[in-house]
Amino acid sequence: MSRAKDIFERLRSQGLTALDALIADREPESLFLDFKRSPDDGSARVLSEEDGKNLSKAVSGFANSSGGVIVWGVDCRRDASGNENASKMPVVDAHGFNTKLQGAVSRSSIPPHPGVEIIAIQGEDPTSSRGFVVLTPTEI
């Protein structure tokens, strides 16, 4: 199993516990893991231009490598010493954001990548979600 698939499966099975562990363990962003914060926290009626660009770059990049995972709802920045610091920034309208991502996947690469999976990670509050995970498998 690839590293990306392993991370994705842990997030799928363990949800917020696995996401918290990635953040606590300071899992670095890499060729197969990327954290994203939506500029409008997912609350707009349409996917933001920045989110669309991030999705397109990730789908085509991960499809041409060994796969990868994007977690939307996590802000990751480097501090003064160069260390990555990640913090949860939940997507406000999780279900709406999921729908926007689903619609954008078919437009993100030519030809459309058929194997993208999107899952919602449930937060402590059962009526909201903490973020989204997008996996692009290695093969097109």
GISUL-V771573 format. One record per residue. N is the residue number from 1. RES is the residue in one letter. PHI is phi in radians with two decimals (none if undefined). PSI is psi as a letter, one per 40 degrees, with the letter a starting at -180 (none if undefined). BURIAL is 1 if it has 9 or more other ideal C-beta (glycine too) atoms within 8 Angstrom, else 0. Layout:
{{N,RES,PHI,PSI,BURIAL} {N,RES,PHI,PSI,BURIAL}}
This chain:
{{1,M,none,h,0} {2,S,-1.23,i,1} {3,R,-1.05,d,0} {4,A,-1.09,d,1} {5,K,-1.12,d,1} {6,D,-1.07,d,1} {7,I,-1.08,d,1} {8,F,-1.05,d,1} {9,E,-1.14,d,1} {10,R,-1.11,d,1} {11,L,-1.15,d,1} {12,R,-1.13,d,1} {13,S,-1.47,d,0} {14,Q,-1.87,e,1} {15,G,1.00,b,1} {16,L,-1.06,d,1} {17,T,-1.04,d,0} {18,A,-1.20,d,1} {19,L,-1.13,d,1} {20,D,-1.05,d,0} {21,A,-1.16,d,1} {22,L,-1.03,d,1} {23,I,-1.24,d,1} {24,A,-1.13,d,0} {25,D,-1.38,e,0} {26,R,0.97,f,0} {27,E,-0.98,h,0} {28,P,-1.31,i,0} {29,E,-1.13,i,0} {30,S,-2.69,a,0} {31,L,-1.16,e,0} {32,F,-2.11,e,1} {33,L,-2.45,h,1} {34,D,-2.45,h,1} {35,F,-1.79,h,1} {36,K,-2.36,i,1} {37,R,-2.00,h,1} {38,S,-1.20,h,1} {39,P,-1.06,d,0} {40,D,-1.92,e,0} {41,D,0.96,f,1} {42,G,1.33,e,1} {43,S,-1.59,e,0} {44,A,-1.28,i,0} {45,R,-1.19,d,0} {46,V,-2.18,i,0} {47,L,-1.11,h,1} {48,S,-1.12,i,1} {49,E,-1.02,d,0} {50,E,-1.11,d,0} {51,D,-1.11,d,1} {52,G,-1.09,d,1} {53,K,-1.13,d,0} {54,N,-1.07,d,1} {55,L,-1.13,d,1} {56,S,-1.05,d,1} {57,K,-1.09,d,0} {58,A,-1.20,d,1} {59,V,-1.06,d,1} {60,S,-1.24,d,1} {61,G,-1.18,d,1} {62,F,-1.18,d,1} {63,A,-1.16,d,1} {64,N,-1.70,e,0} {65,S,-2.35,a,1} {66,S,-1.72,f,1} {67,G,1.57,i,1} {68,G,-3.05,i,1} {69,V,-2.23,h,1} {70,I,-1.98,h,1} {71,V,-1.95,h,1} {72,W,-1.51,h,1} {73,G,1.91,e,1} {74,V,-2.27,h,1} {75,D,-1.70,h,1} {76,C,-2.25,h,1} {77,R,-2.38,i,0} {78,R,-1.54,h,0} {79,D,-1.51,a,0} {80,A,-1.05,d,0} {81,S,-1.57,e,0} {82,G,1.62,e,0} {83,N,-1.41,i,0} {84,E,-1.40,h,1} {85,N,-2.14,h,0} {86,A,-1.88,i,1} {87,S,-2.52,i,0} {88,K,-1.26,h,1} {89,M,-2.34,g,0} {90,P,-0.92,i,1} {91,V,-1.23,h,1} {92,V,-1.15,d,0} {93,D,-1.88,g,0} {94,A,-1.05,d,1} {95,H,-1.20,d,0} {96,G,-1.14,d,1} {97,F,-1.15,d,1} {98,N,-1.01,d,1} {99,T,-1.06,d,0} {100,K,-1.11,d,1} {101,L,-1.13,d,1} {102,Q,-1.00,d,0} {103,G,-1.15,d,1} {104,A,-1.34,d,1} {105,V,-1.02,d,1} {106,S,-1.17,d,0} {107,R,-1.72,e,0} {108,S,-1.46,e,1} {109,S,-2.64,i,1} {110,I,-2.15,h,0} {111,P,-1.23,i,0} {112,P,-1.03,i,1} {113,H,-1.42,h,1} {114,P,-1.40,e,0} {115,G,-1.86,f,0} {116,V,-1.45,h,1} {117,E,-1.96,h,0} {118,I,-2.21,h,1} {119,I,-2.22,i,0} {120,A,-1.70,h,1} {121,I,-1.76,h,1} {122,Q,-1.30,h,0} {123,G,-1.52,a,1} {124,E,-1.08,d,0} {125,D,-1.50,h,0} {126,P,-1.14,e,0} {127,T,-1.64,e,0} {128,S,-2.37,i,0} {129,S,-2.07,i,1} {130,R,-1.54,d,1} {131,G,3.08,a,1} {132,F,-2.26,i,1} {133,V,-2.11,h,1} {134,V,-2.08,h,1} {135,L,-2.00,h,1} {136,T,-2.02,h,1} {137,P,-1.18,i,0} {138,T,-1.24,d,0} {139,E,-1.82,i,0} {140,I,-1.66,none,0}}
